[in-house]
Amino acid sequence: MTEKISVIIITYNEEKNIQRCLESVKWADEIVVVDGFSDDRTEEICRRYTDRVYQVEWNGFGKQKNICAEKSSHKWILNIDSDEAVSPELAKEIQNLLNNEPEFPLYKIPRKNYFGSRWVRYGGWYPDLIARLYDKTQIAFSENLVHESLIPDNRYGLLKSPFDHYSYRDMTDYVTRQNRYSTLSAEQNSNIGKEATWIDIVLKPPLAFFKTYIIKQGFREGFLGFFLAISASYYTFLKYAKTRKI
């Protein structure tokens, strides 16, 4: 039996990215968008592609995605972010999978991450396997403030074709977002009473640099690889340091 699929997308002020994203999933049986009351043209653009657009106050990444999935009609879900796009090869692979009986309730997909117009292959940026295709009757997103994931994830299959992630415009955009994500991570840890130790603050940042630049061969990306390794170290420092009171 062929399974139908719902594509779910959460948005907030994504007018620069959302059309590319929506164009790439027009093949889906349904597109559902939960928008966090954007004040740009995001909602207008989304309504050109689907009438399933809902305005919901921001609840954090994981919870917002679960709300979106709850509003979908089909049990099979493909979650895609506004700055991502499904390649024709991936679309075909997903359709072929759902034309047969999927073996697993969850599938991970490789992701090609771009920095500006450059695809970053090293430093842990590829294949960047990420779980995004799932049966919502068995799987849901964790409701973390940041770095949400699909759970349980102990049984999953792998797809071969990647999707594209136009993640960062430039260095300024990257640093700005890393600062924001580190704040969310720190808030999440503080909410559960977790405070960073001096080991976290002193040792983990240089380890993050070593892992990114040496073990994952970030040096093969030239200066960009060095920048990303330094940034990984600084992000690690910030997310722990921000849990402590001055």
CORJO-V670629 format. One record per helix or strand of 2 or more residues. SS is the DSSP state (H for helix, E for strand). FROM is the first residue (numbers start at 0). TO is the last residue. If there is no record, write none. Layout:
ss & from & to
SS & FROM & TO
SS & FROM & TO
//
This chain:
ss & from & to
E & 4 & 10
H & 17 & 22
E & 29 & 34
H & 41 & 45
E & 52 & 54
H & 60 & 69
E & 75 & 78
E & 83 & 85
H & 87 & 98
E & 105 & 108
E & 110 & 114
E & 117 & 118
E & 129 & 134
E & 139 & 140
E & 149 & 150
E & 156 & 157
E & 162 & 167
H & 170 & 190
H & 197 & 214
H & 217 & 220
H & 222 & 240
//
